[in-house]
Amino acid sequence: MPSSLSHKFLNRVESLGNRLPHPTLLFVFLCVLIPLLSALFAWWGVSVTHPVSGELITATNLISGEGLQLVLERTVSNFIHFAPVGTVLVAIMGIGIAEHSGLIGTLLKAVVMRAPERLLTFLVVLTGVISSIAADSGYVVLIPLAGMLFHAMGRSPIAGITAAFAGVSGGFSANILITPLDAILAGLSTEAAALIDNRYEVTAAGNYYFTAGSSLVIALTATWVTEKIILPRFSDTISPAVAPAPVTLREKRALQAVGLFTLIFAALLLWGLLPDDGVLRDPESGEILRSPFITGIVTIIAVYAAICGCLYGWLSGAYTRASDAIEGMESSIATMATYLVLMFFAAQFVNYFAWSQLGIISAIKGASLLEALNPGTTLLLISFVVLTAVINLLIGSASAMWALVAPVFIPMFMLSGISPEATQAAYRIGDSVTNIITPFMPYFGVVVAFAQRHDKRVGVGTILAAMLPYSLALLASWSLLLALWIGFDLPLGPGAPIFLR
C-alpha cells in the first residue's frame, strides 16, 4: 500500500495542504488584501451599473482618510452586530447543557443499541446525521460505538466505523432538526444578501425542508455503500469483542422524563401556533412564516435543550447542584474560542468587502457573465456544489468557507434570480461530501485511531480508500435530490423559495 500510486498522490496532497495557513489567518490576509484591491480598482476607475436601480457603482478606496475612519469607528460594531455570532452562542449554551449532562451521549447509545440487525446500518448513519446538533458528540460517541455494535453482530467493526463516519461527517450539513450550523450559515447568508438587498433575511429554518429530506437520502445512500461495497471489502477484520456499556436503569428513567417533557413542550408550541391569534404567530398578520416562532427558533431550541439537559442531569445523577448546568454552558462556550476569533476577522472581511463595493461589482459582473452563458439554474447550482466540494478538501471549516464564498456567490446568484437559500443549500452539499476524504478534517485522525483498535493494519490510506465510495455516492445522490428540488420548484424551508419572485 505505501508504494501505491494513489497513496503517493494522497501524501502529496497532504504535504501541500499542510502548508495552508490557519483558516483565521486566511481572513487576516483578506482583511489586508481587500483594502489594497479597493485602492487599485478605485485608481483604475472600475464601475458598474446596478441592473435594478440603474445606479452607477464605483470602487471605493479604503486606503484613504474616509476608509481609515470606517475601520476605526466600526471594528467593534462589525463584530458585535455580525449575525452568526450571537445566535450561535445562544444555541450552543443550551445544547452545551444537554451534552455536558450526558443526555446526548445516552440518547445516541439508546437509539443505536436497540436497532434491529437489518436496520442497524441505516439507523447508525441516520443517527450520525442527527448527531450534528451536538457538535462533536457523534465523533466521540457514535463512531466507536458503531464499531463495537457491528462486531457484536458478527460484522466488520471497520464497516460500522465508516458508516457512522459517513453519517456524522459526510452528512454534516443535513439534519431532521434545526442545528447551530443552520444559525451560522443563515447569519452569514443574510450578511451576504445585504450586498443586494439589506432587508433580505435568511432564517435558521431557511433550508429545513431540504435538509430534512436530505437526511433520508444520505442514510439510504450510505447504507447501500456499506452493505454492497464496504462490508465485502472488510469481511476479514473481526477482532475480540468489546461490548459497549449499556444504558443504566437510572439513565432510562431520566430519558423517559425527558421524553415526557418533550411532549409537553411540543404541546405548548402547538398551543402558540395553531390558533389564528396564537402568541407565537406574527401579531399583525397572524402568519407563521415571519412570526416570533421562526425568528426565535434558535432561542426555542436553546431553552428546550437546556431544560432537557438539566432534567436529565438531575434524574440521572450527573448533576447534583445548580452550578453543574452553569459549568455545562461555560464548557460549551469555551469550545467556541476558535470560532469567535475566526468570526471577528470574518466580520471585518465581510464589511470591508461591502464598503469597498467590490462585492456588488463582482456580483454584477459575474451575473452578466452567467446571463451570457445561460447555463440554467440546475447546472449552475450543481457546478457550485462541485466547486465547494473541491475547496472543502483544503478548508475544512464550514463557517470559514461560507464566510469566504457567500459574499461573492450569493449576490451573484441573486442577480440571476436564485435565492440565497438555494445557494446555501447547494453549498451544504459540497461542504459535507468531501469531509470524509480529506486528512485535514480535524477528526480524520481520530477515526483512524478508532479503527486501529480493531485492526492495527488500518492507516490513513485505508480510511481514505474506504470513504471514497461514500463521498462519490453522496455527491451524486445529494446533487440529484437538489436537481429534483429545483425541477419541481419546491420550497427549501418555510418562506424560502428557490427562485426570487
C-alpha positions in Angstrom: 0.0 0.0 0.0 2.7 2.6 0.9 4.2 2.3 -2.6 0.9 2.6 -4.5 0.3 5.5 -6.8 -2.9 6.5 -5.0 -1.1 6.6 -1.7 1.7 8.7 -3.1 -0.8 11.1 -4.5 -2.6 11.4 -1.2 0.8 12.0 0.6 1.5 14.8 -1.9 -2.0 16.4 -1.3 -1.4 16.2 2.4 2.0 17.8 2.1 0.6 20.7 0.1 -2.4 21.1 2.4 -0.2 21.3 5.5 1.3 24.5 4.0 -2.0 26.3 4.1 -2.4 28.8 6.9 -4.9 28.5 9.7 -8.4 29.4 8.5 -8.4 32.5 10.7 -5.2 33.6 9.1 -6.9 33.4 5.7 -9.3 36.1 6.8 -6.5 38.2 8.3 -4.8 38.1 4.9 -8.1 39.0 3.2 -8.6 41.9 5.6 -5.3 43.3 4.3 -5.9 42.3 0.7 -9.3 43.9 0.3 -8.2 47.5 1.1 -5.3 47.1 -1.3 -7.6 45.9 -4.1 -10.1 48.6 -3.3 -7.4 51.3 -3.8 -6.2 49.6 -7.0 -9.7 49.3 -8.5 -10.6 52.8 -7.4 -7.5 54.1 -9.2 -8.5 52.2 -12.3 -12.0 53.7 -12.1 -13.8 50.3 -12.1 -17.5 50.8 -12.0 -20.8 49.0 -12.9 -24.4 50.0 -13.4 -26.9 48.4 -10.9 -29.3 46.3 -13.1 -32.3 47.1 -10.8 -31.8 50.7 -9.7 -29.7 52.0 -12.6 -27.3 53.5 -10.1 -23.6 53.8 -11.1 -21.5 51.9 -8.6 -17.8 52.6 -8.4 -15.0 51.0 -6.3 -14.3 52.8 -3.0 -10.7 53.3 -1.8 -10.4 52.0 1.7 -6.8 53.2 2.0 -7.9 56.8 2.5 -9.0 59.1 5.3 -12.6 58.0 4.9 -11.7 54.4 4.9 -9.5 54.7 8.0 -12.3 56.4 9.8 -14.7 53.5 8.9 -12.2 50.9 10.2 -11.5 52.7 13.5 -15.2 53.6 14.2 -16.8 50.3 13.2 -14.4 47.5 14.0 -16.1 46.7 17.3 -19.6 47.1 15.9 -18.8 44.9 12.9 -18.1 42.1 15.3 -20.9 42.7 17.8 -23.6 43.0 15.0 -22.2 40.2 12.9 -25.3 37.9 12.5 -23.6 34.5 13.1 -22.1 35.4 16.5 -25.0 36.0 18.9 -27.3 33.3 17.5 -24.7 30.6 17.7 -23.6 31.5 21.2 -27.2 31.4 22.4 -27.8 28.0 20.8 -24.6 26.5 21.9 -25.2 27.4 25.6 -28.4 25.4 25.7 -27.1 22.5 23.7 -24.0 22.6 25.9 -26.0 21.7 28.9 -27.6 18.7 27.1 -24.2 17.5 26.1 -22.4 18.1 29.4 -25.1 16.3 31.4 -24.6 13.2 29.2 -28.1 13.4 27.7 -27.0 13.4 24.1 -24.4 10.6 24.6 -27.0 8.4 26.2 -29.5 9.2 23.5 -27.1 8.1 20.8 -26.4 4.8 22.7 -30.1 4.1 23.3 -31.1 4.7 19.7 -28.3 2.6 18.1 -28.1 -0.2 20.6 -31.8 -1.0 20.2 -31.7 -1.2 16.4 -32.6 -4.5 14.8 -29.8 -6.0 12.8 -31.4 -5.5 9.4 -31.8 -1.8 10.2 -28.6 -1.3 12.1 -26.6 0.3 9.3 -29.4 2.7 8.3 -30.0 3.8 11.9 -26.3 4.2 12.5 -26.0 6.6 9.6 -29.2 8.4 10.3 -28.2 8.9 14.0 -24.8 10.2 12.8 -26.6 12.8 10.6 -28.8 13.9 13.6 -25.8 14.0 15.9 -24.5 17.2 14.3 -26.9 19.1 16.6 -24.5 18.3 19.4 -21.3 19.4 17.6 -18.6 16.7 18.3 -20.7 14.1 20.1 -21.2 12.0 17.0 -17.4 11.7 16.5 -16.5 10.8 20.1 -19.6 8.6 21.0 -21.3 7.2 17.9 -18.3 6.3 15.7 -16.5 4.0 18.2 -19.9 2.7 19.4 -20.9 1.7 15.9 -17.7 -0.3 15.5 -18.5 -2.2 18.7 -22.1 -2.8 17.7 -21.2 -4.1 14.2 -18.7 -6.5 15.8 -21.2 -7.7 18.4 -23.5 -8.7 15.4 -20.7 -10.6 13.6 -20.0 -7.8 11.2 -16.8 -5.9 10.4 -16.3 -3.2 13.0 -14.4 -1.1 10.4 -17.6 -1.1 8.3 -19.5 0.2 11.3 -17.0 2.9 11.9 -17.1 4.0 8.2 -20.9 4.0 8.2 -21.0 6.2 11.3 -18.3 8.5 9.9 -20.3 8.9 6.6 -23.4 10.0 8.6 -21.6 12.2 11.1 -19.3 14.0 8.8 -20.4 13.2 5.2 -23.9 14.3 6.1 -22.9 17.0 8.5 -24.9 19.8 6.9 -28.2 17.8 6.8 -30.5 17.1 9.7 -34.1 16.4 10.6 -33.7 19.1 13.3 -32.6 22.7 13.2 -29.0 22.9 14.5 -26.4 25.6 15.4 -24.9 25.2 11.9 -28.3 26.4 10.5 -27.9 29.6 12.5 -24.3 30.1 11.5 -24.9 29.7 7.8 -28.1 31.7 7.9 -26.4 34.6 9.6 -23.6 34.6 7.0 -26.1 34.3 4.2 -28.0 37.3 5.5 -24.9 39.4 5.6 -24.0 38.4 2.1 -27.5 39.0 0.8 -27.4 42.6 2.2 -25.0 43.5 -0.6 -28.0 43.3 -2.9 -31.0 43.8 -0.5 -30.3 44.8 3.1 -33.9 43.8 4.0 -33.5 40.2 3.0 -33.2 37.8 5.9 -32.3 34.1 5.8 -33.6 32.3 8.8 -32.2 29.3 10.6 -35.1 27.3 9.1 -34.4 28.5 5.5 -33.2 25.1 4.4 -35.2 22.9 6.8 -37.4 21.1 4.2 -34.3 20.3 2.1 -32.1 19.2 4.9 -34.8 17.0 6.4 -35.3 15.3 3.1 -31.5 15.1 2.6 -31.2 13.2 5.8 -33.2 10.3 4.4 -31.2 10.3 1.1 -27.9 10.3 3.0 -28.9 7.4 5.2 -30.2 5.3 2.3 -27.1 6.1 0.2 -24.6 5.4 2.9 -26.4 2.2 3.9 -26.2 0.9 0.3 -22.5 1.7 0.1 -21.8 0.0 3.4 -23.8 -3.2 2.5 -22.6 -3.5 -1.1 -19.0 -2.2 -1.0 -17.6 -1.8 2.4 -18.7 -5.0 4.2 -17.3 -7.2 1.5 -14.1 -5.3 1.5 -13.5 -5.7 5.2 -15.0 -9.1 5.7 -11.8 -10.3 7.4 -11.5 -7.5 10.0 -13.0 -9.3 13.0 -11.4 -8.6 16.4 -12.2 -9.6 20.0 -15.5 -8.2 21.1 -15.6 -5.0 23.2 -19.2 -4.7 24.5 -20.5 -1.1 24.8 -21.6 0.0 28.2 -25.4 -0.5 28.4 -27.8 2.3 29.3 -28.5 2.0 33.1 -31.9 1.9 34.7 -31.5 5.4 36.1 -30.5 6.7 32.7 -33.5 5.1 31.1 -35.8 6.7 33.7 -34.1 10.1 33.0 -34.6 9.6 29.3 -38.3 8.8 29.9 -38.7 12.0 31.8 -37.1 14.0 29.0 -39.5 12.3 26.6 -42.5 13.3 28.7 -41.2 16.9 28.9 -40.7 16.9 25.1 -44.4 16.1 24.6 -45.4 18.9 27.0 -43.0 21.3 25.2 -44.4 20.4 21.8 -47.9 20.8 23.0 -47.1 24.3 24.3 -45.6 25.2 20.9 -48.7 24.0 19.1 -50.9 26.0 21.5 -48.9 29.1 20.5 -49.0 28.3 16.8 -52.3 26.6 15.8 -54.9 29.3 16.9 -55.1 32.2 14.5 -54.3 34.6 17.3 -51.6 32.3 18.8 -48.9 34.0 20.8 -46.1 32.6 18.5 -47.7 33.9 15.3 -47.0 37.3 13.8 -49.0 39.7 15.9 -50.0 41.9 12.9 -50.6 39.4 10.1 -51.2 36.2 12.0 -48.7 34.4 9.8 -46.2 31.7 10.9 -43.5 32.3 8.3 -42.4 35.7 9.6 -43.5 35.0 13.2 -41.7 35.1 16.5 -41.6 31.3 16.3 -39.4 31.3 13.1 -37.2 34.3 14.0 -36.8 33.0 17.5 -36.3 29.3 16.6 -32.7 29.4 17.9 -33.8 30.6 21.3 -36.5 28.0 21.5 -34.0 25.2 20.7 -31.6 26.6 23.3 -34.2 26.8 26.0 -35.6 23.3 25.2 -32.1 21.7 25.2 -31.1 23.5 28.4 -34.2 22.3 30.3 -33.8 18.7 28.9 -30.2 18.7 29.9 -30.9 19.9 33.4 -33.8 17.4 33.8 -31.7 14.5 32.6 -28.7 15.5 34.7 -30.7 15.8 37.9 -32.6 12.5 37.4 -29.5 10.5 36.2 -27.3 11.7 39.0 -24.9 13.5 36.7 -25.9 16.9 38.2 -26.0 17.3 41.9 -26.0 21.1 42.2 -27.4 24.0 40.2 -23.9 25.2 39.3 -23.4 22.0 37.2 -25.6 23.4 34.5 -23.6 26.6 34.5 -20.4 24.6 34.1 -22.1 23.0 31.1 -22.7 26.3 29.5 -19.3 27.6 30.3 -17.6 24.5 28.9 -19.6 24.8 25.6 -18.7 28.4 25.3 -15.0 27.6 25.9 -15.0 25.3 22.9 -16.1 28.3 20.8 -13.0 30.3 21.3 -11.6 29.4 17.9 -14.9 30.2 16.3 -15.1 33.6 17.9 -11.6 34.6 16.8 -12.5 33.4 13.3 -15.8 35.3 13.2 -14.0 38.5 14.4 -11.9 38.6 11.3 -14.7 37.2 9.0 -16.9 40.1 10.2 -14.2 42.7 9.2 -13.7 41.0 5.8 -17.4 41.0 5.0 -17.7 44.7 5.9 -14.6 45.7 4.1 -15.9 43.8 1.0 -19.2 45.8 1.3 -17.6 49.2 2.0 -15.2 48.8 -1.0 -18.2 48.0 -3.3 -16.1 45.1 -4.6 -18.7 42.6 -3.6 -21.5 44.2 -5.6 -19.2 45.0 -8.5 -18.0 41.3 -8.7 -21.6 40.1 -8.3 -23.0 42.2 -11.1 -20.1 41.4 -13.5 -20.4 37.7 -12.6 -24.2 37.8 -13.1 -23.7 39.4 -16.5 -21.3 36.6 -17.4 -23.8 33.9 -16.2 -26.5 35.6 -18.2 -24.4 35.4 -21.3 -23.5 31.7 -20.7 -27.1 30.9 -19.7 -26.2 27.5 -18.1 -29.6 27.1 -16.4 -30.3 27.1 -12.6 -29.8 23.3 -12.1 -26.4 23.2 -13.9 -25.3 26.4 -12.2 -26.0 25.2 -8.7 -24.6 21.7 -9.3 -21.4 23.3 -10.6 -21.3 25.3 -7.4 -21.7 22.1 -5.4 -18.7 20.6 -7.2 -16.6 23.7 -6.7 -17.5 23.8 -3.0 -16.6 20.1 -2.6 -13.2 20.7 -4.1 -12.5 23.8 -1.9 -13.7 21.8 1.1 -10.7 19.4 0.7 -8.4 22.1 1.9 -10.7 24.3 4.1 -12.5 22.0 6.5 -14.4 24.7 8.5 -18.0 25.1 7.2 -18.4 28.6 8.7 -14.9 29.7 7.5 -15.5 28.6 3.9 -19.1 30.0 3.8 -17.9 33.3 5.2 -15.3 33.3 2.3 -17.6 32.4 -0.6 -21.0 33.7 0.4 -20.3 37.4 -0.2 -19.4 36.5 -3.8 -21.8 33.8 -4.8 -25.0 34.8 -3.0 -25.1 38.3 -4.6 -24.1 36.9 -8.0 -26.8 34.3 -7.9 -29.4 36.7 -6.5 -28.9 38.9 -9.6 -29.6 35.8 -11.6 -32.9 35.2 -9.8 -31.6 32.5 -7.4 -32.5 32.9 -3.7 -29.8 33.0 -1.0 -31.4 29.9 0.5 -30.9 27.9 -2.7 -27.2 28.9 -2.9 -26.8 28.0 0.7 -28.5 24.6 0.1 -26.0 23.9 -2.7 -23.1 24.9 -0.5 -24.2 22.5 2.2 -23.8 19.6 -0.2 -20.3 20.4 -1.3 -19.3 21.3 2.2 -20.3 17.9 3.6 -19.5 15.2 1.0 -15.7 15.6 0.9 -15.2 16.0 4.7 -14.7 12.2 4.9 -11.9 12.0 2.3 -9.6 14.9 3.5 -6.9 14.3 6.1 -7.2 18.0 7.0 -10.5 17.4 8.7 -9.7 17.5 12.5 -11.4 14.2 13.4 -10.0 12.2 10.5 -7.0 11.0 12.6 -9.4 10.2 15.4 -11.4 7.9 13.1 -8.2 6.2 12.1 -7.4 5.6 15.7 -10.8 4.1 16.4 -10.4 1.7 13.5 -6.9 0.7 14.7 -8.5 -0.6 17.9 -10.0 -3.4 15.8 -7.2 -3.8 13.2 -3.7 -2.5 13.7 -3.1 -2.6 9.9 -5.5 0.3 9.3 -3.9 3.6 8.3 -4.9 6.9 6.7 -4.9 5.4 3.3 -7.2 2.6 4.5 -9.8 5.0 5.7 -9.4 7.3 2.7 -10.0 4.3 0.3 -13.0 3.2 2.3 -14.6 6.6 2.5 -14.1 7.5 -1.2 -17.2 5.4 -2.3 -19.3 7.2 0.3 -18.1 10.6 -0.9 -18.8 9.9 -4.6 -22.2 8.3 -3.9 -23.3 11.1 -1.6 -22.2 13.7 -4.1 -24.2 12.0 -6.8 -27.4 11.3 -4.8 -27.5 14.5 -2.9 -26.9 16.6 -6.1 -29.7 14.6 -7.8 -32.0 15.5 -4.9 -31.1 19.2 -5.4 -31.8 18.9 -9.1 -35.2 17.3 -8.4 -36.0 20.0 -5.8 -35.2 22.7 -8.4 -37.2 20.8 -11.2 -40.3 20.7 -9.1 -39.7 24.2 -7.6 -40.2 23.0 -4.1 -39.7 25.4 -1.1 -36.4 24.9 0.7 -37.8 25.9 4.0 -40.7 28.0 5.5 -41.0 31.0 3.2 -37.8 30.1 1.4 -38.3 29.6 -2.4 -35.6 28.6 -4.9 -36.3 31.5 -7.2 -36.6 35.1 -6.3 -40.0 36.4 -7.5 
